[in-house]
Amino acid sequence: MEKATFGAGCFWCIDAVLRKLKGVDKVESGFAGGFIKNPPYREVVQGRTGHAEVAQVTFDSNVISYKELLEVFWQVHDPTTLNRQGADVGEHYRSIILTHNTDQEKIAKEMKLKLDASGIFDDSIVTEIKPFEAFYPAEEVHQDFYTRNQGMPYCTFVIKPKVDKLKRLFAEKLS
């Protein structure tokens, strides 16, 4: 098993998407990329910690590769908006890839360059790529949020379209 850590706006969104992929063993919502140890949610969302909301994934690389996870990552959020995704605004909603080894770093940087050069996005990709240092799990209420709260307006109007896009673009990768 390997680990990958991605921030793509609200962690509820990327968590919901990654859980649906074959080869994904575990997804945990939390915080990473900042400078405060064990940050509480309130501190993160107030911009006091430098952390991003992220999902940490444990996956079987014999079933789904890191590159395939990144392909999903790039498609289910807007990597061209700095410190925001839709109406979610703040440094903690930034697009970020925290690499766990040099292979992940190389793959992420190469994909970012190729995507930027391809013109697939109207604007330049602003996704931050940096080495993973630490992960701090969010409170239990944030774990697998979409599954437990599908009727909430945020789930219906923000998360569900991302899940639907995943199903449309990556049907063969779904568990």
C-alpha positions as CSV (number, residue, x, y, z in Angstrom):
1,M,0.0,0.0,0.0
2,E,1.1,3.5,-0.8
3,K,-0.1,7.0,0.4
4,A,-1.0,10.1,-1.5
5,T,-2.2,13.4,-0.1
6,F,-4.3,15.9,-2.1
7,G,-6.0,19.2,-1.4
8,A,-8.6,20.3,-3.9
9,G,-10.8,22.8,-2.1
10,C,-13.0,21.4,0.6
11,F,-11.8,18.1,1.9
12,W,-15.4,16.7,1.8
13,C,-15.3,16.9,-2.0
14,I,-12.0,15.2,-2.7
15,D,-12.8,12.6,0.0
16,A,-16.1,11.7,-1.7
17,V,-14.5,11.3,-5.1
18,L,-11.4,9.2,-4.0
19,R,-13.5,6.8,-1.9
20,K,-15.2,5.6,-5.1
21,L,-12.1,4.4,-6.9
22,K,-10.9,0.8,-7.3
23,G,-7.7,0.2,-5.4
24,V,-8.4,2.9,-2.7
25,D,-8.2,1.2,0.7
26,K,-8.7,4.2,2.9
27,V,-9.4,8.0,2.7
28,E,-9.0,10.3,5.6
29,S,-9.9,14.0,5.6
30,G,-7.5,16.3,7.5
31,F,-5.0,19.1,7.3
32,A,-1.5,19.3,5.9
33,G,1.0,21.7,4.4
34,G,1.0,24.2,7.2
35,F,3.1,25.1,10.3
36,I,0.9,24.3,13.3
37,K,0.9,20.8,14.9
38,N,-2.5,19.2,15.5
39,P,-4.5,22.2,14.3
40,P,-8.2,22.4,15.2
41,Y,-10.7,22.9,12.3
42,R,-11.6,26.4,13.6
43,E,-8.0,27.6,13.4
44,V,-7.5,26.1,9.9
45,V,-10.6,27.8,8.4
46,Q,-9.6,31.1,10.0
47,G,-6.3,31.0,8.1
48,R,-4.1,30.8,11.1
49,T,-2.2,27.6,10.4
50,G,-1.0,27.6,6.8
51,H,-2.7,24.2,6.4
52,A,-4.9,23.1,3.5
53,E,-7.9,20.9,3.8
54,V,-6.7,17.6,2.3
55,A,-7.6,13.9,1.8
56,Q,-4.9,11.4,2.5
57,V,-5.4,8.2,0.5
58,T,-4.0,4.7,1.1
59,F,-4.1,2.9,-2.2
60,D,-3.0,-0.4,-3.8
61,S,-0.6,0.7,-6.6
62,N,-1.2,-2.7,-8.3
63,V,-4.8,-1.7,-8.8
64,I,-4.6,2.1,-9.3
65,S,-1.4,4.0,-9.9
66,Y,-0.4,7.4,-8.5
67,K,-0.6,8.8,-12.0
68,E,-4.3,7.6,-12.3
69,L,-5.1,9.2,-8.9
70,L,-3.6,12.5,-10.2
71,E,-5.7,12.2,-13.4
72,V,-8.8,12.2,-11.3
73,F,-7.4,15.0,-9.0
74,W,-6.9,17.3,-12.0
75,Q,-10.4,16.7,-13.3
76,V,-12.5,17.0,-10.2
77,H,-11.5,20.5,-9.2
78,D,-10.3,23.7,-10.8
79,P,-6.5,23.8,-10.4
80,T,-6.3,27.3,-11.8
81,T,-7.9,29.2,-9.0
82,L,-5.7,30.4,-6.2
83,N,-6.9,29.7,-2.7
84,R,-10.5,28.9,-3.7
85,Q,-12.8,26.4,-5.2
86,G,-16.1,27.9,-6.2
87,A,-17.6,29.8,-3.3
88,D,-15.1,28.3,-0.9
89,V,-12.4,30.9,-0.4
90,G,-9.2,30.9,1.7
91,E,-5.7,29.5,1.7
92,H,-7.0,26.3,3.3
93,Y,-9.0,25.6,0.1
94,R,-5.9,25.8,-2.1
95,S,-5.0,23.2,-4.7
96,I,-2.1,21.2,-3.4
97,I,-0.3,18.0,-3.9
98,L,1.9,16.8,-1.0
99,T,4.3,14.2,-2.4
100,H,5.4,11.3,-0.3
101,N,8.6,10.4,-2.3
102,T,10.6,11.6,-5.3
103,D,8.7,9.4,-7.8
104,Q,5.4,11.1,-6.8
105,E,7.1,14.5,-7.0
106,K,8.4,13.8,-10.5
107,I,5.1,12.5,-11.7
108,A,3.1,15.4,-10.3
109,K,5.4,18.1,-11.6
110,E,5.6,16.4,-15.1
111,M,1.8,16.2,-15.3
112,K,1.3,19.8,-14.2
113,L,3.7,21.0,-16.9
114,K,2.0,18.9,-19.6
115,L,-1.4,20.0,-18.6
116,D,-0.4,23.6,-18.5
117,A,1.2,23.3,-21.9
118,S,-1.8,21.5,-23.4
119,G,-4.1,24.4,-23.0
120,I,-6.8,22.2,-21.5
121,F,-7.4,24.9,-18.9
122,D,-8.1,28.5,-19.8
123,D,-5.7,29.8,-17.1
124,S,-2.4,28.6,-15.7
125,I,-2.4,25.8,-13.1
126,V,-1.6,27.2,-9.6
127,T,-1.5,23.9,-7.8
128,E,1.2,23.8,-5.2
129,I,3.5,20.8,-5.2
130,K,5.6,20.2,-2.2
131,P,7.0,17.4,-0.1
132,F,4.7,15.8,2.5
133,E,5.7,16.6,6.1
134,A,2.8,15.7,8.4
135,F,-0.9,14.9,8.2
136,Y,-3.4,15.8,11.0
137,P,-6.8,14.0,10.8
138,A,-9.9,16.2,11.0
139,E,-12.6,15.6,13.6
140,E,-14.8,12.5,13.1
141,V,-17.7,14.7,11.8
142,H,-15.6,15.5,8.7
143,Q,-14.8,11.9,7.8
144,D,-16.8,10.4,4.9
145,F,-19.0,13.4,5.1
146,Y,-20.7,13.0,1.8
147,T,-21.9,9.5,2.4
148,R,-23.5,10.5,5.7
149,N,-25.0,13.8,4.6
150,Q,-26.0,13.5,0.9
151,G,-29.2,15.4,1.5
152,M,-27.5,18.6,2.7
153,P,-27.4,21.5,0.2
154,Y,-23.6,21.6,0.1
155,C,-23.5,17.9,-0.8
156,T,-26.2,18.2,-3.4
157,F,-24.9,21.3,-5.1
158,V,-21.1,21.1,-4.7
159,I,-20.0,17.5,-4.0
160,K,-22.5,15.6,-6.1
161,P,-21.6,17.2,-9.4
162,K,-17.9,16.2,-8.7
163,V,-19.0,12.6,-8.0
164,D,-21.1,12.7,-11.2
165,K,-18.2,14.0,-13.2
166,L,-16.0,11.2,-11.8
167,K,-18.6,8.6,-12.8
168,R,-18.8,10.1,-16.3
169,L,-15.1,10.4,-17.0
170,F,-13.6,7.5,-15.0
171,A,-16.4,4.8,-14.9
172,E,-13.8,2.0,-15.5
173,K,-11.9,3.1,-12.4
174,L,-14.9,2.9,-10.0
175,S,-15.2,0.3,-7.3
